[in-house]
């Protein structure tokens, strides 16, 4: 009986040592992601150069979607604007962190230049330090332009943190550097079809 109790106690201790660091690691990672993304008031350094793969460029791209369609590949961190003739304009984006990624088919229902930022209640609950409202401007986390997707809280928008492009750090929106979101904004109307895919197509 004593041996059984000792083994049970040792098993519980071992489980505690295994579980606690993992839980702490998750919490630290989540906090780090939040700190990276949400910095209202930070004015971006627009001279920052993206890594070559995330710079705006025309690429070969095969799809059955018609020209003018936006296709986001979250796993690749790319947004494609289909041009036809087997080509697309490719932009580097930041995407939702783990637990905030999604896929589906939506349309752009609204567009806004230098949008105001009203964090949704879900975001406020996770990050109570955030302002409840922030007027549009260079320090606004939504950046220079926003394109709203369906009736969801998700958007394609600019950012005041260009160094987050290519990373999975957002709460589900797709962020672009301001120069790129201005370029995309000028090319697509309200009603544009947006396809979001989590896995690359072959």
N, CA and C of each residue as an Amber inpcrd file, in Angstrom:
protein
   606
   0.8310000  -1.2090000   0.0000000   0.0000000   0.0000000   0.0000000
   0.8580000   1.2480000   0.0000000   1.9500000   1.1910000   0.8190000
   2.8620000   2.3380000   0.8770000   3.5270000   2.5760000  -0.4660000
   3.9290000   1.4860000  -1.1130000   4.5580000   1.6000000  -2.4390000
   3.5720000   2.2050000  -3.4270000   2.3240000   1.7630000  -3.3700000
   1.3010000   2.2880000  -4.2780000   1.1130000   3.7870000  -4.0860000
   1.0290000   4.2220000  -2.8120000   0.8720000   5.6540000  -2.5280000
   2.0610000   6.4490000  -3.0300000   3.2570000   5.8930000  -2.8180000
   4.4640000   6.5970000  -3.2560000   4.4810000   6.7520000  -4.7780000
   4.1070000   5.6960000  -5.4870000   4.0700000   5.7520000  -6.9570000
   3.0190000   6.7550000  -7.4320000   1.8560000   6.7660000  -6.7740000
   0.7960000   7.7080000  -7.1520000   1.2590000   9.1480000  -6.9340000
   1.8980000   9.4070000  -5.8060000   2.3960000  10.7490000  -5.4890000
   3.4530000  11.2010000  -6.4920000   4.3590000  10.2760000  -6.8500000
   5.4060000  10.5990000  -7.8330000   4.7920000  10.8860000  -9.1980000
   3.7470000  10.1390000  -9.5660000   3.0770000  10.3750000 -10.8490000
   2.4400000  11.7490000 -10.8900000   1.8060000  12.1420000  -9.7700000
   1.1810000  13.4670000  -9.7130000   2.2210000  14.5780000  -9.8150000
   3.3510000  14.3940000  -9.1200000   4.4250000  15.3950000  -9.2090000
   4.9520000  15.5160000 -10.6190000   5.1730000  14.3860000 -11.2710000
   5.6820000  14.3930000 -12.6380000   4.7000000  15.0970000 -13.5720000
   3.4020000  14.8110000 -13.4070000   2.3800000  15.4590000 -14.2340000
   2.3870000  16.9640000 -14.0290000   2.5670000  17.3910000 -12.7820000
   2.5920000  18.8320000 -12.4960000   3.7640000  19.4910000 -13.1830000
   4.9370000  18.8450000 -13.1550000   6.1160000  19.4380000 -13.7980000
   5.9660000  19.4900000 -15.3070000   5.2570000  18.5030000 -15.8850000
   5.0780000  18.4790000 -17.3320000   4.0410000  19.5030000 -17.7770000
   2.9190000  19.5970000 -17.0480000   1.8010000  20.4450000 -17.4630000
   2.0590000  21.9150000 -17.2040000   2.5920000  22.2730000 -16.0620000
   2.7450000  23.6870000 -15.7130000   3.6260000  24.4600000 -16.6880000
   4.8150000  23.9960000 -17.0420000   5.6260000  24.7550000 -17.9910000
   4.9270000  24.9320000 -19.3230000   4.2000000  23.8960000 -19.7710000
   3.5050000  24.0200000 -21.0520000   2.4530000  25.1020000 -20.9800000
   1.6860000  25.1320000 -19.8690000   0.6460000  26.1570000 -19.7190000
   1.2630000  27.5340000 -19.6410000   2.3800000  27.6610000 -18.9030000
   3.0460000  28.9580000 -18.8070000   3.5740000  29.3860000 -20.1640000
   4.1040000  28.4230000 -20.9270000   4.6280000  28.7470000 -22.2500000
   3.5530000  29.2790000 -23.1670000   2.3620000  28.6550000 -23.1210000
   1.2450000  29.1140000 -23.9500000   0.8600000  30.5350000 -23.5910000
   0.7690000  30.8060000 -22.2750000   0.3860000  32.1390000 -21.8160000
   1.3850000  33.1870000 -22.2730000   2.6870000  32.8640000 -22.1460000
   3.7130000  33.8190000 -22.5590000   3.6540000  34.0590000 -24.0570000
   3.4150000  32.9750000 -24.8420000   3.3370000  33.1290000 -26.2870000
   2.1510000  34.0050000 -26.6610000   1.0050000  33.7650000 -26.0100000
  -0.1940000  34.5510000 -26.3060000   0.0510000  36.0240000 -25.9810000
   0.6490000  36.2920000 -24.8170000   0.9460000  37.6710000 -24.4390000
   1.8940000  38.3080000 -25.4360000   2.9030000  37.5330000 -25.8860000
   3.8650000  38.0770000 -26.8300000   3.1710000  38.4670000 -28.1310000
   2.2640000  37.5890000 -28.6200000   1.5610000  37.8950000 -29.8500000
   0.7260000  39.1620000 -29.7030000   0.0350000  39.2980000 -28.5720000
  -0.7920000  40.4720000 -28.3510000   0.0620000  41.7400000 -28.3010000
   1.1990000  41.6560000 -27.6440000   2.0780000  42.8150000 -27.5550000
   2.5990000  43.2140000 -28.9300000   2.8720000  42.2000000 -29.7590000
   3.3960000  42.4710000 -31.0860000   2.3650000  43.2020000 -31.9330000
   1.1040000  42.7740000 -31.8440000   0.0960000  43.2800000 -32.7670000
  -0.4960000  44.6170000 -32.3460000  -0.9230000  44.7220000 -31.1210000
  -1.7440000  45.8560000 -30.7400000  -0.9240000  46.9380000 -30.0370000
  -0.4690000  47.9020000 -30.8060000   0.2730000  49.0280000 -30.2560000
  -0.3300000  50.3350000 -30.7790000  -1.5340000  50.6660000 -30.3160000
  -2.1690000  51.8960000 -30.7780000  -1.3090000  53.1050000 -30.4590000
  -1.2130000  54.0060000 -31.4300000  -0.4260000  55.2230000 -31.2430000
   0.9780000  55.1350000 -31.8170000   1.4400000  53.9250000 -32.1240000
   2.7670000  53.7610000 -32.7150000   2.7440000  54.2340000 -34.1660000
   3.5700000  55.2320000 -34.4860000   3.6480000  55.7340000 -35.8620000
   4.6710000  54.8860000 -36.6140000   4.2630000  54.2490000 -37.7280000
   5.1650000  53.3150000 -38.4060000   6.3000000  54.0160000 -39.1330000
   7.3950000  53.3150000 -39.2570000   8.5130000  53.7580000 -40.0770000
   8.2500000  53.2550000 -41.4870000   7.7550000  54.1430000 -42.3540000
   7.3570000  53.7400000 -43.7060000   8.5490000  53.4030000 -44.5960000
   9.7600000  53.6600000 -44.1190000  10.9430000  53.3420000 -44.9200000
  11.3840000  51.8880000 -44.7400000  10.7330000  51.1670000 -43.8100000
  11.0940000  49.7720000 -43.5710000  10.8670000  48.9590000 -44.8390000
  11.8600000  48.1710000 -45.2460000  11.7540000  47.3240000 -46.4230000
  11.3370000  45.9160000 -46.0120000  10.3150000  45.3970000 -46.6790000
   9.9030000  44.0280000 -46.4260000  10.9300000  43.0630000 -47.0100000
  11.0370000  41.8510000 -46.4610000  11.8500000  40.8230000 -47.1060000
  11.3890000  40.6330000 -48.5510000  12.2780000  40.2800000 -49.4530000
  11.9310000  40.2140000 -50.8860000  10.6730000  39.4080000 -51.1970000
  10.4650000  38.2850000 -50.5090000   9.3080000  37.4430000 -50.8250000
   7.9860000  38.1030000 -50.4660000   7.9980000  39.0630000 -49.5490000
   6.7580000  39.7220000 -49.1410000   6.5440000  41.0770000 -49.8100000
   7.4390000  41.4580000 -50.6950000   7.2570000  42.7050000 -51.4300000
   6.2500000  42.5060000 -52.5630000   5.4720000  43.5290000 -52.8280000
   4.4440000  43.4680000 -53.8750000   5.0690000  43.1490000 -55.2230000
   4.5090000  42.1700000 -55.9310000   5.0670000  41.7700000 -57.2240000
   4.0410000  40.9880000 -58.0260000   4.1960000  40.9950000 -59.3470000
   3.3640000  40.1910000 -60.2350000   4.0020000  38.8100000 -60.3420000
   3.1860000  37.7740000 -60.1400000   3.6950000  36.4050000 -60.1590000
   2.7980000  35.5330000 -61.0390000   3.3440000  34.3860000 -61.4580000
   2.5330000  33.3870000 -62.1400000   1.6160000  32.7510000 -61.1040000
   0.3420000  32.5960000 -61.4550000  -0.6200000  32.0750000 -60.4790000
  -1.7710000  31.4160000 -61.2190000  -1.9390000  30.1260000 -60.9740000
  -3.0020000  29.3670000 -61.6240000  -4.2250000  29.3010000 -60.7210000
  -5.3680000  29.6570000 -61.2700000  -6.6270000  29.5840000 -60.5260000
  -7.7890000  29.5980000 -61.4960000  -8.9090000  29.0700000 -61.0580000
 -10.1420000  29.1350000 -61.8420000 -10.9750000  30.3610000 -61.4860000
 -10.5140000  31.1190000 -60.4850000 -11.2490000  32.3180000 -60.0790000
 -11.0620000  33.4160000 -61.1340000 -12.0860000  34.2240000 -61.3630000
 -11.9910000  35.2730000 -62.3810000 -11.0910000  36.4320000 -61.9510000
 -10.5870000  37.2030000 -62.9190000  -9.7900000  38.3940000 -62.5860000
 -10.5520000  39.3130000 -61.6430000  -9.8090000  39.9100000 -60.7120000
 -10.4130000  40.7990000 -59.7320000 -10.7010000  40.1110000 -58.4080000
 -10.6030000  38.7790000 -58.3720000 -10.8290000  38.0370000 -57.1250000
  -9.6060000  38.1610000 -56.2210000  -9.8460000  38.3000000 -54.9260000
  -8.7740000  38.2720000 -53.9250000  -8.7260000  36.8680000 -53.3260000
  -7.5360000  36.2890000 -53.2920000  -7.3410000  34.9800000 -52.6680000
  -6.2490000  35.1250000 -51.6130000  -6.5680000  34.7500000 -50.3780000
  -5.6000000  34.8150000 -49.2850000  -5.1860000  33.3980000 -48.9170000
  -3.8880000  33.1380000 -48.9110000  -3.3480000  31.8620000 -48.4480000
  -2.7120000  32.1210000 -47.0750000  -3.4190000  31.7480000 -46.0220000
  -2.9070000  32.0620000 -44.6830000  -1.6250000  31.2980000 -44.3760000
  -1.5050000  30.0700000 -44.8630000  -0.3070000  29.2870000 -44.5560000
   0.9350000  29.8700000 -45.2280000   0.7460000  30.5420000 -46.3700000
   1.8600000  31.1310000 -47.1120000   2.1340000  32.5740000 -46.7130000
   1.1420000  33.2300000 -46.0680000   1.2300000  34.6460000 -45.7040000
   1.2110000  35.5420000 -46.9430000   0.4160000  35.1370000 -47.9500000
   0.2950000  35.9120000 -49.1780000  -1.1610000  36.2080000 -49.4820000
  -1.4040000  37.3730000 -50.0640000  -2.6930000  37.7490000 -50.6280000
  -2.4760000  37.9490000 -52.1210000  -3.3280000  37.3030000 -52.9200000
  -3.2220000  37.4030000 -54.3810000  -4.4250000  38.1560000 -54.9300000
  -4.1760000  39.0740000 -55.8380000  -5.2400000  39.7170000 -56.6030000
  -5.1400000  39.1730000 -58.0160000  -6.1150000  38.3450000 -58.4090000
  -6.0650000  37.6520000 -59.6930000  -6.1390000  38.6600000 -60.8410000
  -5.2230000  38.5070000 -61.8060000  -5.1600000  39.4050000 -62.9580000
  -5.6070000  38.7470000 -64.2550000  -5.7020000  37.4330000 -64.2690000
  -6.0010000  36.7250000 -65.5050000  -4.7120000  36.3710000 -66.2250000
  -4.8390000  35.5680000 -67.2840000  -3.6830000  35.1230000 -68.0670000
  -2.6260000  34.4480000 -67.1960000  -3.0900000  33.7390000 -66.1600000
  -2.1680000  32.9970000 -65.3140000  -1.2930000  33.8490000 -64.4220000
  -1.7360000  35.0710000 -64.1330000  -0.9300000  35.9600000 -63.2950000
  -1.7720000  36.5700000 -62.1780000  -1.0660000  37.0350000 -61.1640000
  -1.7190000  37.7190000 -60.0400000  -0.7190000  38.6930000 -59.4350000
  -1.2470000  39.7120000 -58.7860000  -0.4020000  40.5860000 -57.9780000
  -0.3540000  39.9540000 -56.5890000   0.8570000  39.7160000 -56.0900000
   1.0210000  39.0740000 -54.7930000   1.5200000  40.0890000 -53.7690000
   0.8530000  40.0990000 -52.6080000   1.2060000  40.9830000 -51.5060000
   1.5510000  40.1310000 -50.2760000   2.5120000  40.5680000 -49.5090000
   2.7690000  39.9320000 -48.2250000   1.7720000  40.4230000 -47.1940000
   1.2890000  39.5230000 -46.3520000   0.3150000  39.8890000 -45.3190000
   0.6940000  39.2370000 -43.9940000   0.1320000  39.7650000 -42.9300000
   0.1470000  39.0500000 -41.6520000  -1.2280000  38.4280000 -41.4820000
  -1.2890000  37.3220000 -40.7510000  -2.5330000  36.5680000 -40.6420000
  -2.8310000  36.2730000 -39.1710000  -3.9530000  35.6080000 -38.9440000
  -4.3570000  35.2700000 -37.5870000  -3.4030000  34.2840000 -36.9320000
  -3.1500000  34.5090000 -35.6490000  -2.3200000  33.5620000 -34.9190000
  -3.1130000  32.2800000 -34.6690000  -2.4620000  31.2820000 -34.1080000
  -3.1070000  29.9960000 -33.8720000  -4.3690000  30.1890000 -33.0350000
  -5.4430000  29.5800000 -33.4940000  -6.7210000  29.7200000 -32.8160000
  -7.5740000  30.8440000 -33.3920000  -6.9910000  31.6700000 -34.2610000
  -7.7180000  32.7970000 -34.8540000  -7.6930000  32.7460000 -36.3740000
  -7.2130000  31.6360000 -36.9360000  -7.2120000  31.4960000 -38.3880000
  -8.5450000  30.9190000 -38.8430000  -8.9180000  31.2310000 -40.0650000
 -10.2010000  30.7870000 -40.5790000 -10.1120000  30.6820000 -42.0980000
 -11.1090000  30.0930000 -42.6980000 -11.1810000  30.0410000 -44.1490000
 -12.6280000  30.1860000 -44.5740000 -12.8220000  30.6230000 -45.8040000
 -14.1820000  30.7970000 -46.2670000 -14.2560000  31.6980000 -47.4800000
 -15.4680000  32.0420000 -47.8370000 -15.7540000  32.8610000 -49.0080000
 -16.6060000  34.0490000 -48.5790000 -16.1000000  35.2490000 -48.7890000
 -16.8140000  36.4690000 -48.4110000 -16.7050000  37.4940000 -49.5330000
 -17.2900000  38.6510000 -49.2950000 -17.1490000  39.7760000 -50.2240000
 -16.7640000  41.0220000 -49.4400000 -16.1080000  41.9400000 -50.1260000
 -15.8450000  43.2490000 -49.5200000 -17.1660000  44.0020000 -49.4890000
 -17.5990000  44.3610000 -48.2920000 -18.8960000  45.0330000 -48.1500000
 -18.7560000  46.5310000 -47.8790000 -17.5430000  46.9640000 -47.5180000
 -17.3280000  48.3820000 -47.2350000 -15.8490000  48.6970000 -47.3400000
 -15.5440000  49.9310000 -47.7410000 -14.1580000  50.3820000 -47.8210000
 -14.0390000  51.7120000 -47.0830000 -12.8840000  51.9330000 -46.4700000
 -12.7120000  53.1620000 -45.7000000 -11.2630000  53.6180000 -45.7380000
 -11.0520000  54.9020000 -46.0370000  -9.7210000  55.5020000 -45.9740000
  -9.4570000  56.0040000 -44.5630000  -8.2580000  55.7510000 -44.0550000
  -7.8600000  56.1300000 -42.7070000  -8.9890000  55.8500000 -41.7200000
  -9.3560000  54.5750000 -41.5910000 -10.5170000  54.2110000 -40.7650000
 -10.2830000  54.4470000 -39.2740000 -11.3760000  54.7570000 -38.5790000
 -11.3490000  54.7580000 -37.1190000 -11.2590000  53.3030000 -36.6590000
 -10.7640000  53.1180000 -35.4470000 -10.6290000  51.7680000 -34.8930000
 -11.5010000  51.6470000 -33.6590000 -12.4360000  50.7000000 -33.7000000
 -13.2680000  50.3700000 -32.5470000 -13.0550000  48.8890000 -32.2780000
 -12.1480000  48.5250000 -31.3620000 -11.9020000  47.1050000 -31.0910000
 -13.1890000  46.3950000 -30.6940000 -13.4650000  45.2200000 -31.3000000
 -14.6960000  44.4980000 -30.9460000 -14.6500000  44.0080000 -29.4990000
 -15.8240000  43.7310000 -28.9190000 -15.8750000  43.3030000 -27.5160000
 -14.9860000  42.1010000 -27.2020000 -14.8750000  41.1620000 -28.1730000
 -14.0400000  39.9810000 -27.9430000 -12.5860000  40.3690000 -27.7180000
 -12.1240000  41.3700000 -28.4790000 -10.7320000  41.8240000 -28.3550000
 -10.5340000  42.5840000 -27.0480000 -11.5200000  43.3970000 -26.6900000
 -11.4370000  44.1390000 -25.4240000 -11.3630000  43.1750000 -24.2430000
 -12.1310000  42.0880000 -24.3310000 -12.1200000  41.1030000 -23.2490000
 -10.7390000  40.4820000 -23.0840000 -10.0720000  40.2140000 -24.2180000
  -8.7390000  39.6180000 -24.1530000  -7.6740000  40.6370000 -23.7700000
  -7.8930000  41.8890000 -24.1990000  -6.8850000  42.9330000 -23.9950000
  -7.5460000  44.1910000 -23.4330000  -7.9080000  44.1830000 -22.1550000
  -8.6830000  45.2880000 -21.5720000  -7.9650000  46.6270000 -21.5830000
  -6.6600000  46.6400000 -21.8350000  -5.9140000  47.8900000 -21.8680000
  -6.1290000  48.6780000 -23.1580000  -6.7630000  48.0840000 -24.1610000
  -6.9300000  48.7550000 -25.4480000  -7.9150000  49.9180000 -25.3390000
  -7.7170000  50.9620000 -26.1510000  -8.7110000  52.0410000 -26.1730000
 -10.0180000  51.5430000 -26.7620000 -11.1190000  52.1510000 -26.3610000
 -12.4300000  51.7390000 -26.9020000 -12.6990000  52.3820000 -28.2480000
 -11.9490000  53.4360000 -28.5540000 -12.0830000  54.1110000 -29.8510000
 -10.7740000  54.8180000 -30.1530000 -10.3790000  54.7920000 -31.4290000
  -9.2000000  55.5360000 -31.8520000  -9.4490000  56.0840000 -33.2460000
  -9.3130000  57.3860000 -33.4000000  -9.5320000  58.0210000 -34.6930000
  -8.4730000  57.5720000 -35.6920000  -8.8590000  57.5840000 -36.9720000
  -7.9320000  57.1990000 -38.0220000  -6.7230000  58.1080000 -38.0680000
  -5.5950000  57.5490000 -38.5080000  -4.3610000  58.3220000 -38.5900000
  -3.1580000  57.3940000 -38.6210000  -1.9740000  57.9450000 -38.7410000
  -0.7580000  57.1210000 -38.8720000  -0.5260000  56.1520000 -37.7190000
  -0.9640000  56.5030000 -36.5020000  -0.7490000  55.6220000 -35.3690000
  -1.8620000  54.6180000 -35.1390000  -2.8610000  54.5960000 -36.0290000
  -3.9930000  53.6960000 -35.8750000  -3.6210000  52.2890000 -36.3390000
  -3.9090000  51.2460000 -35.5560000  -3.5610000  49.8820000 -35.9610000
  -4.1850000  49.4080000 -37.2660000  -5.2550000  50.0790000 -37.7450000
  -5.8580000  49.6910000 -39.0200000  -5.1430000  50.3140000 -40.2110000
  -4.2090000  51.2280000 -39.9470000  -3.4110000  51.7920000 -41.0290000
  -4.1920000  52.7150000 -41.9480000  -3.7210000  52.8000000 -43.1950000
  -4.2130000  53.8100000 -44.1340000  -5.5460000  53.4600000 -44.7950000
  -5.8560000  52.1770000 -44.8890000  -7.0900000  51.7580000 -45.5620000
  -7.6250000  50.4990000 -44.8910000  -8.9470000  50.3010000 -45.0070000
  -9.5630000  49.0660000 -44.5190000 -10.6410000  48.6300000 -45.4920000
 -10.6930000  47.3370000 -45.7350000 -11.7380000  46.7230000 -46.5520000
 -12.4270000  45.6770000 -45.6770000 -13.7080000  45.8700000 -45.4360000
 -14.4610000  45.0640000 -44.4740000 -15.0480000  43.8420000 -45.1700000
 -14.9410000  42.6750000 -44.5140000 -15.3130000  41.4030000 -45.1270000
 -16.6600000  40.9100000 -44.6160000 -17.6550000  40.9410000 -45.4890000
 -18.9900000  40.4810000 -45.1480000 -19.5470000  41.2120000 -43.9470000
 -20.2150000  40.4780000 -43.0690000 -20.7440000  41.0560000 -41.8300000
 -19.8800000  40.6350000 -40.6390000 -18.6780000  40.1440000 -40.9140000
 -17.7840000  39.6810000 -39.8480000 -17.0200000  40.8590000 -39.2460000
 -16.2190000  40.5730000 -38.2330000 -15.3330000  41.5910000 -37.6480000
 -13.9940000  41.6370000 -38.3820000 -13.8460000  40.8110000 -39.4200000
 -12.5650000  40.7120000 -40.1140000 -12.4330000  41.7480000 -41.2200000
 -11.1750000  42.1590000 -41.4390000 -10.8770000  43.1740000 -42.4470000
  -9.5470000  42.8640000 -43.1070000  -9.3730000  43.4030000 -44.2890000
  -8.0490000  43.5410000 -44.8880000  -7.6870000  44.9960000 -44.6320000
  -6.5840000  45.2480000 -43.9630000  -6.2900000  46.6260000 -43.5770000
  -4.7890000  46.8760000 -43.5160000  -4.4440000  48.1310000 -43.3680000
  -3.0390000  48.4990000 -43.2160000  -2.5570000  48.1920000 -41.8130000
  -1.3810000  48.6700000 -41.4890000  -0.8520000  48.4270000 -40.1560000
   0.1230000  49.5280000 -39.7770000   0.2630000  49.7340000 -38.4770000
   1.2930000  50.6550000 -37.9890000   2.5240000  49.8750000 -37.5300000
   2.5630000  48.5810000 -37.8770000   3.7050000  47.7380000 -37.5340000
   4.1330000  46.9040000 -38.7400000   4.8550000  47.4990000 -39.6760000
   5.2410000  46.7690000 -40.8910000   6.1000000  45.5360000 -40.6300000
   6.7580000  45.4760000 -39.4830000   7.6040000  44.3190000 -39.1850000
   6.8000000  43.0620000 -38.8620000   5.4550000  43.1660000 -38.7860000
   4.6400000  41.9760000 -38.5180000   4.2110000  41.2570000 -39.7960000
   4.5010000  41.8390000 -40.9550000   4.1150000  41.1970000 -42.2160000
   4.8520000  39.8680000 -42.3510000   4.0980000  38.8310000 -42.7500000
   4.6720000  37.5000000 -42.8690000   4.5540000  36.6790000 -41.6000000
   3.8880000  37.2380000 -40.5770000   3.7720000  36.5340000 -39.3040000
   2.3100000  36.2200000 -39.0010000   2.1030000  35.2420000 -38.1420000
   0.7590000  34.8710000 -37.6900000   0.5560000  35.4540000 -36.2970000
   0.0590000  36.6860000 -36.2390000  -0.0230000  37.3940000 -34.9590000
  -1.3410000  38.1240000 -34.7350000  -2.2330000  38.1470000 -35.7200000
  -3.4290000  38.9710000 -35.5840000  -4.5690000  38.1860000 -34.9490000
  -5.6970000  38.8710000 -34.7660000  -6.9000000  38.2390000 -34.2320000
  -7.8270000  37.7640000 -35.3440000  -7.2760000  37.5770000 -36.5460000
  -8.0480000  37.0430000 -37.6600000  -8.0960000  37.9350000 -38.8760000
  -7.7250000  39.2160000 -38.7140000  -7.6760000  40.1210000 -39.8610000
  -6.3940000  39.8940000 -40.6630000  -6.3800000  40.4680000 -41.8680000
  -5.2090000  40.3810000 -42.7360000  -4.5790000  41.7670000 -42.8490000
  -3.3630000  41.8920000 -42.3520000  -2.6800000  43.1760000 -42.3330000
  -1.6700000  43.3000000 -43.4600000  -1.5370000  44.5240000 -43.9830000
  -0.5920000  44.8170000 -45.0600000   0.1260000  46.1180000 -44.7230000
   1.2990000  46.3070000 -45.2950000   1.9370000  47.6150000 -45.1280000
   1.0600000  48.6620000 -45.8200000   1.1410000  49.8810000 -45.3710000
   0.2380000  50.9160000 -45.8710000   0.3370000  51.1250000 -47.3790000
   1.5480000  51.0940000 -47.9310000   1.6980000  51.2970000 -49.3820000
   0.9550000  50.2060000 -50.1510000   0.9950000  48.9750000 -49.6430000
   0.3300000  47.8770000 -50.3380000  -1.1830000  47.9270000 -50.1780000
  -1.6660000  48.2740000 -48.9890000  -3.1120000  48.3080000 -48.8040000
  -3.7150000  49.4690000 -49.5980000  -2.9880000  50.5520000 -49.7400000
  -3.4540000  51.6660000 -50.5930000  -3.5300000  51.2040000 -52.0450000
  -2.5200000  50.4480000 -52.4910000  -2.5130000  49.9330000 -53.8620000
  -3.6990000  48.9920000 -54.0890000  -3.9040000  48.0460000 -53.1770000
  -5.0070000  47.0940000 -53.3240000  -6.3530000  47.8080000 -53.2660000
  -6.4870000  48.7480000 -52.3370000  -7.7280000  49.5070000 -52.1480000
  -8.1550000  50.1890000 -53.4570000  -7.1740000  50.7060000 -54.1900000
  -7.4730000  51.4020000 -55.4370000  -7.8310000  50.4790000 -56.5910000
  -7.5800000  49.1870000 -56.4220000  -7.8130000  48.2270000 -57.5030000
  -9.1080000  47.4390000 -57.3610000  -9.6990000  47.4080000 -56.1580000
 -10.8660000  46.5420000 -55.9460000 -12.0700000  47.3450000 -55.4680000
 -13.2400000  47.0680000 -56.0320000 -14.4610000  47.7630000 -55.5870000
 -15.1670000  46.9980000 -54.4830000 -16.1580000  47.6460000 -53.8640000
 -17.0820000  46.9500000 -52.9660000 -17.7610000  45.8420000 -53.7660000
 -17.9050000  44.6930000 -53.1700000 -18.4900000  43.5440000 -53.8620000
 -17.4540000  42.5440000 -54.3410000 -16.1660000  42.8920000 -54.2270000
 -15.1020000  41.9870000 -54.6450000 -15.1550000  40.6810000 -53.8670000
 -15.0280000  39.5810000 -54.5850000 -15.0170000  38.2530000 -53.9710000
 -13.6780000  38.0180000 -53.2730000 -13.7290000  37.5050000 -52.0390000
 -12.5270000  37.2180000 -51.2480000 -12.5710000  35.7550000 -50.8240000
 -11.5660000  35.0040000 -51.2490000 -11.4490000  33.5870000 -50.9110000
 -10.3010000  33.4390000 -49.9200000 -10.5710000  32.8560000 -48.7660000
  -9.5450000  32.6580000 -47.7410000  -9.2870000  31.1620000 -47.6100000
  -8.0200000  30.7860000 -47.8080000  -7.6310000  29.3790000 -47.7360000
  -6.5350000  29.2130000 -46.7020000  -6.6160000  28.1290000 -45.9460000
  -5.5890000  27.8850000 -44.9260000  -4.4320000  27.0630000 -45.4730000
  -4.6960000  26.2250000 -46.4480000  -3.6310000  25.3740000 -46.9750000
  -3.3150000  25.7560000 -48.4080000  -2.0460000  25.6110000 -48.8180000
  -1.6940000  25.9280000 -50.2110000  -2.3940000  24.9770000 -51.1730000
  -2.7060000  25.4870000 -52.3530000  -3.3510000  24.6390000 -53.3690000
  -2.2800000  24.0520000 -54.2720000  -2.5270000  22.8450000 -54.7820000
  -1.5510000  22.1530000 -55.6340000  -2.1480000  21.8870000 -56.9940000
